[in-house]
Every structure is written in structure tokens, then in C-alpha cells.
Amino acid sequence: MEVKVHRKGIIVIPAEVRRRLNVREGSVMELEVEGDKIVLKRKMTLLDMYGVDKEMGDSAVKELERLRKEEVERENSV
């Protein structure tokens, strides 16, 4: 599949590929260089793997951060 590189190095992933790989705005991609090839892979996140919606995922992350902060504070007070 042929794509054109923008002067700032930007390429457009064709809609067919985005649909096939479920790539949406905000998706995280991993870029690897293998010899003279560029390999672009969709990076799966916890939200992708467990089907959690963004609001629920953000809430879970905030709760984990809060719990970790409390744990660090307890460790530092010993």
C-alpha cells in the first residue's frame, strides 16, 4: 500500500487499515526500524484489552494512583 510522506514527516494511515486494526484518534502506535523498513504496530492498552470505556478507565487510573501514593507515604514514614 502506498502512502505519501508530508514535509513534516507525517503519513496518513489509510482508512481501511485503521478500521482493520481498530486505530482511532489517540491510539498509541509503536514504531520500529528493521533494516531499511519501518514497522508500525498498534500498541494495545489496558482499556483495549478489557473493553473499559474511557471514563471508567480514567477513574480506575486515578484510584490506582491514589492508592500508590498512600503506599509510598506509608513506606516513607517507616
GROMACS elastic network, one bead per residue, 0.5 to 0.9 nm:
[ bonds ]
;  ai    aj funct       b0    kb
    1    14     6  0.87621   500
    3    11     6  0.67355   500
    3    12     6  0.68666   500
    3    13     6  0.77115   500
    3    14     6  0.80448   500
    4    10     6  0.84982   500
    4    11     6  0.62135   500
    4    12     6  0.76070   500
    5     8     6  0.78668   500
    5     9     6  0.56531   500
    5    10     6  0.56766   500
    5    12     6  0.79968   500
    6     9     6  0.51607   500
    6    11     6  0.61749   500
    6    12     6  0.87863   500
    7    10     6  0.71978   500
   12    15     6  0.87350   500
   13    16     6  0.83794   500
   13    17     6  0.66187   500
   13    18     6  0.65099   500
   14    17     6  0.54479   500
   14    18     6  0.63557   500
   14    19     6  0.87840   500
   15    19     6  0.60611   500
   15    20     6  0.84795   500
   16    19     6  0.52887   500
   16    20     6  0.61717   500
   16    21     6  0.87229   500
   17    20     6  0.50195   500
   17    21     6  0.61112   500
   17    22     6  0.81592   500
   17    23     6  0.80073   500
   18    21     6  0.53199   500
   18    22     6  0.55587   500
   18    24     6  0.69325   500
   19    23     6  0.64396   500
   19    24     6  0.82488   500
   20    23     6  0.78829   500
   21    42     6  0.72177   500
   22    27     6  0.86527   500
   22    42     6  0.85018   500
   23    26     6  0.83026   500
   23    27     6  0.57796   500
   23    28     6  0.83565   500
   23    29     6  0.86760   500
   23    42     6  0.71170   500
   24    27     6  0.53842   500
   24    28     6  0.89691   500
   25    28     6  0.88679   500
   27    42     6  0.74063   500
   27    43     6  0.76889   500
   27    44     6  0.85741   500
   27    45     6  0.88435   500
   28    41     6  0.87588   500
   28    42     6  0.62999   500
   28    43     6  0.54811   500
   28    44     6  0.75589   500
   28    45     6  0.80248   500
   29    40     6  0.65712   500
   29    41     6  0.55411   500
   29    43     6  0.51729   500
   29    44     6  0.85603   500
   30    39     6  0.80549   500
   30    40     6  0.56740   500
   30    41     6  0.50402   500
   30    42     6  0.61720   500
   30    43     6  0.59679   500
   31    38     6  0.68893   500
   31    39     6  0.57018   500
   31    41     6  0.64146   500
   31    42     6  0.88884   500
   32    37     6  0.82684   500
   32    38     6  0.58536   500
   32    39     6  0.50618   500
   32    40     6  0.64550   500
   32    41     6  0.82052   500
   33    36     6  0.70719   500
   33    37     6  0.57466   500
   33    39     6  0.61629   500
   33    40     6  0.88303   500
   34    37     6  0.50899   500
   34    38     6  0.63127   500
   34    39     6  0.71419   500
   35    38     6  0.82078   500
   44    47     6  0.80357   500
   44    48     6  0.59172   500
   44    49     6  0.67789   500
   45    48     6  0.51606   500
   45    49     6  0.63467   500
   45    50     6  0.87319   500
   46    49     6  0.50687   500
   46    50     6  0.60505   500
   46    51     6  0.80534   500
   46    52     6  0.80285   500
   46    57     6  0.85030   500
   47    50     6  0.54557   500
   47    51     6  0.55023   500
   47    52     6  0.50410   500
   47    53     6  0.69487   500
   47    54     6  0.74421   500
   47    57     6  0.65002   500
   48    51     6  0.53663   500
   48    52     6  0.71913   500
   48    53     6  0.89263   500
   49    52     6  0.81401   500
   52    55     6  0.82740   500
   52    56     6  0.62921   500
   52    57     6  0.58391   500
   53    56     6  0.54671   500
   53    57     6  0.59901   500
   53    58     6  0.85869   500
   54    58     6  0.59564   500
   54    59     6  0.84543   500
   55    58     6  0.51899   500
   55    59     6  0.61848   500
   55    60     6  0.86516   500
   56    59     6  0.50765   500
   56    60     6  0.61813   500
   56    61     6  0.86829   500
   57    60     6  0.50720   500
   57    61     6  0.61923   500
   57    62     6  0.86506   500
   58    61     6  0.51220   500
   58    62     6  0.62092   500
   58    63     6  0.86402   500
   59    62     6  0.51948   500
   59    63     6  0.62503   500
   59    64     6  0.86986   500
   60    63     6  0.51138   500
   60    64     6  0.61898   500
   60    65     6  0.86114   500
   61    64     6  0.50835   500
   61    65     6  0.61275   500
   61    66     6  0.85970   500
   62    65     6  0.50496   500
   62    66     6  0.61559   500
   62    67     6  0.86444   500
   63    66     6  0.50454   500
   63    67     6  0.61746   500
   63    68     6  0.85645   500
   64    67     6  0.51130   500
   64    68     6  0.60701   500
   64    69     6  0.85292   500
   65    68     6  0.51185   500
   65    69     6  0.61005   500
   65    70     6  0.86619   500
   66    69     6  0.51378   500
   66    70     6  0.63148   500
   66    71     6  0.86722   500
   67    70     6  0.51608   500
   67    71     6  0.62220   500
   67    72     6  0.87438   500
   68    72     6  0.61733   500
   68    73     6  0.85738   500
   69    72     6  0.51401   500
   69    73     6  0.61859   500
   69    74     6  0.86628   500
   70    73     6  0.50742   500
   70    74     6  0.62262   500
   70    75     6  0.86748   500
   71    74     6  0.51269   500
   71    75     6  0.62319   500
   71    76     6  0.86641   500
   72    75     6  0.50202   500
   72    76     6  0.61129   500
   72    77     6  0.86116   500
   73    76     6  0.51283   500
   73    77     6  0.62002   500
   73    78     6  0.89464   500
   74    77     6  0.52165   500
   74    78     6  0.66626   500
   75    78     6  0.56111   500
